[in-house]
């Protein structure tokens, strides 16, 4: 019903426009209206098409995504599609759940542990007011870790493999368990400073040890993330495995809270 009303209004407008154009010329008996017969039907069809164009033209202007033919050979083309955005740049830092993000904002640190037998995975994130440059300088000074982190009794660079990669030797806990790691420095695509580590050689105490330190600026804080996957050999007593699983993360990041 509404469409019929719009077409009727369009017909009246088309006829009114036709009469205005012919106002200054003498009208023939058949001008200004459509006669009966085949020619009259054709005339009526043309008037209806003109009326439809008058009705649809405003709609096309309001919604240019629709192709509307307003006269033979003329189209209102849709706008060009917006350029596609590329995927978000991933961060090297571990992803936190919404609950962990709220806890980090409230307490300044958050931990996550997944213990399985003699190994497991762990994440510890701390935020500090210290400048990023200062934190990164302390972290990359591996030879000073024994005086920086509780639980590390000795720490020494054995060999530089290239400008960013080196092998290091550590002894950890009061039992001085040996561990040799390869450490590699890098800057990720988001500008965070990353220190990755992996087991260099087989150890009587450590079967698997890999992960990364990530230092980045988040708002007005420096965020330091430590993610690690560790597994001890059967030589290490279960009591020591439990102690490392309970205290190692806190001791490794305590220097950030002093």
C-alpha positions in Angstrom: 0.0 0.0 0.0 2.8 2.4 0.9 4.6 1.6 -2.4 1.4 2.3 -4.3 1.0 5.6 -2.6 4.6 6.6 -3.4 4.1 5.7 -7.1 0.9 7.7 -7.2 2.6 10.7 -5.8 5.4 10.2 -8.3 2.9 10.1 -11.1 1.4 13.4 -10.1 4.8 15.0 -9.8 5.8 13.7 -13.2 2.7 15.1 -14.8 3.1 18.4 -13.0 6.7 18.7 -14.2 5.5 17.9 -17.8 2.8 20.6 -17.6 5.3 23.2 -16.3 7.6 22.6 -19.2 4.8 22.9 -21.7 3.1 25.9 -20.0 4.4 28.4 -22.5 3.3 26.4 -25.6 -0.2 25.9 -26.8 -1.4 22.5 -25.7 -2.8 20.0 -28.2 -5.9 18.2 -27.1 -3.9 15.1 -26.2 -1.1 16.9 -24.4 -0.8 16.8 -20.6 -2.6 13.4 -20.3 -2.2 10.0 -21.8 -4.8 8.9 -24.4 -6.4 5.5 -24.5 -5.2 2.7 -26.7 -1.8 1.1 -27.2 0.0 4.5 -27.4 -1.8 5.5 -24.2 -0.6 2.4 -22.4 3.0 3.2 -23.5 2.5 6.7 -22.3 1.2 5.5 -18.9 4.2 3.1 -18.6 6.7 5.9 -19.2 5.0 8.1 -16.6 5.1 5.3 -14.1 8.8 4.8 -14.8 9.5 8.5 -14.3 7.5 8.4 -11.1 9.5 5.4 -9.8 12.7 7.2 -10.6 11.6 10.2 -8.6 10.7 8.0 -5.7 13.9 5.9 -5.7 16.4 8.7 -6.3 16.1 10.1 -2.7 16.5 6.5 -1.4 19.6 6.0 -3.5 21.1 9.2 -2.1 20.4 8.0 1.5 21.7 4.5 0.9 24.5 4.5 -1.8 25.3 0.9 -1.3 22.2 0.0 -3.5 22.5 0.1 -7.3 19.5 2.0 -8.7 18.9 2.6 -12.4 17.5 6.1 -12.7 17.7 6.3 -16.5 19.0 4.1 -19.3 22.8 3.8 -19.1 23.2 5.7 -15.8 23.8 3.9 -12.5 24.4 5.0 -9.0 27.5 2.9 -8.1 28.1 1.8 -4.5 31.1 3.2 -2.7 34.4 1.4 -2.8 34.9 -1.2 0.0 37.0 0.1 2.9 40.6 -1.3 3.0 41.0 -4.5 5.1 42.9 -4.2 8.3 45.8 -6.5 8.9 45.9 -8.8 12.0 46.9 -7.4 15.3 50.6 -7.6 16.1 51.1 -10.4 18.6 53.0 -9.7 21.8 55.9 -11.8 23.1 54.5 -11.5 26.7 52.1 -14.3 28.0 48.4 -13.6 27.5 46.5 -12.9 30.7 42.9 -13.7 31.4 40.5 -10.9 32.4 40.7 -12.0 36.0 44.5 -12.0 35.9 44.5 -8.5 34.4 42.3 -7.2 37.2 44.5 -8.8 39.8 47.6 -7.3 38.2 46.1 -3.8 38.3 45.1 -4.3 41.9 48.2 -6.0 43.4 50.9 -5.1 40.9 51.7 -8.8 40.2 50.1 -12.1 39.2 51.2 -15.7 39.1 50.0 -18.8 37.2 51.4 -22.3 37.7 50.6 -25.6 36.0 52.4 -28.4 37.9 52.6 -31.8 36.3 54.7 -34.5 37.9 58.3 -33.4 38.0 57.8 -30.4 35.8 55.3 -27.8 34.7 54.8 -24.4 33.2 54.7 -21.1 35.1 54.0 -17.4 34.5 54.9 -14.5 36.7 54.1 -10.9 35.7 55.2 -7.8 37.8 54.6 -4.1 37.2 57.1 -1.6 38.5 57.7 2.2 38.5 61.3 1.7 37.4 62.2 2.9 33.9 62.2 0.2 31.2 65.9 1.0 30.3 67.0 0.4 33.9 65.1 -2.9 34.2 66.4 -4.2 30.9 70.0 -3.2 31.8 69.8 -5.2 35.0 68.2 -8.2 33.4 70.6 -8.5 30.5 73.6 -8.4 33.0 73.5 -12.2 33.4 76.8 -12.3 35.3 75.1 -10.3 38.0 72.1 -12.5 38.5 73.7 -14.3 41.5 73.6 -11.0 43.3 70.2 -10.0 41.9 68.0 -13.1 42.2 67.7 -15.2 45.3 68.2 -18.9 44.6 70.9 -18.4 41.9 74.2 -19.1 43.6 76.5 -18.6 40.6 75.9 -17.1 37.1 78.5 -16.7 34.4 78.6 -16.1 30.7 80.6 -18.9 29.1 80.7 -17.8 25.4 79.1 -15.2 23.1 77.8 -17.0 19.9 77.0 -13.7 18.2 76.1 -10.1 19.2 72.8 -11.2 20.8 73.3 -14.8 21.8 75.4 -16.4 24.5 75.8 -19.5 26.6 75.7 -19.2 30.4 76.3 -21.5 33.3 74.2 -21.3 36.5 74.0 -23.2 39.8 70.7 -22.9 41.6 69.2 -23.5 45.0 71.3 -24.2 48.1 72.1 -27.6 46.6 73.8 -25.7 43.7 72.1 -27.7 41.0 73.9 -27.1 37.6 72.2 -25.6 34.6 73.6 -24.4 31.3 71.3 -22.2 29.2 71.5 -20.4 25.8 70.2 -16.8 26.1 69.2 -14.7 23.1 68.2 -11.0 23.2 65.7 -9.5 20.8 63.2 -6.7 20.3 59.8 -7.9 19.2 57.4 -6.3 16.7 55.7 -4.3 19.5 59.0 -2.8 20.8 59.2 -5.0 23.9 62.7 -6.2 25.0 62.9 -10.0 25.1 65.4 -12.3 26.7 64.7 -15.9 25.6 66.4 -18.9 27.2 66.7 -22.6 26.4 68.6 -25.6 27.8 72.1 -25.7 26.2 73.2 -29.2 27.2 72.0 -32.1 29.1 72.1 -31.7 32.8 72.0 -34.3 35.6 69.4 -32.1 37.3 67.4 -30.3 34.6 65.7 -32.2 31.7 63.9 -29.2 30.2 64.2 -25.4 30.8 62.9 -22.9 28.3 61.0 -19.6 28.3 61.5 -15.8 28.1 61.7 -12.6 30.0 59.7 -9.8 28.4 60.1 -6.1 29.4 57.7 -3.6 28.0 56.1 -0.3 28.8 52.3 -0.5 29.6 50.8 2.9 30.4 53.0 4.6 33.1 54.4 1.2 34.3 57.1 -1.1 33.3 55.8 -4.6 33.0 58.1 -7.6 33.4 56.9 -11.0 32.4 58.6 -14.3 33.1 57.2 -17.4 31.4 59.0 -20.8 31.8 58.6 -24.5 31.1 60.8 -26.6 33.4 61.2 -30.3 34.1 63.6 -31.9 36.6 65.3 -35.3 36.1 64.6 -38.2 38.4 68.0 -37.5 40.1 66.5 -34.5 41.8 64.5 -35.4 45.0 60.8 -34.6 45.0 61.2 -32.3 48.0 63.5 -30.1 46.0 61.1 -30.1 43.0 58.3 -29.0 45.3 60.5 -26.2 46.8 61.5 -24.9 43.4 57.9 -25.0 42.1 56.8 -23.1 45.2 59.5 -20.4 45.6 61.4 -20.1 42.4 59.1 -17.6 40.6 58.9 -15.3 43.6 62.6 -15.3 44.2 63.4 -14.7 40.5 61.3 -11.5 40.4 61.7 -10.2 44.0 64.3 -7.7 42.9 61.6 -5.8 40.9 59.7 -5.1 44.2 62.5 -4.0 46.4 
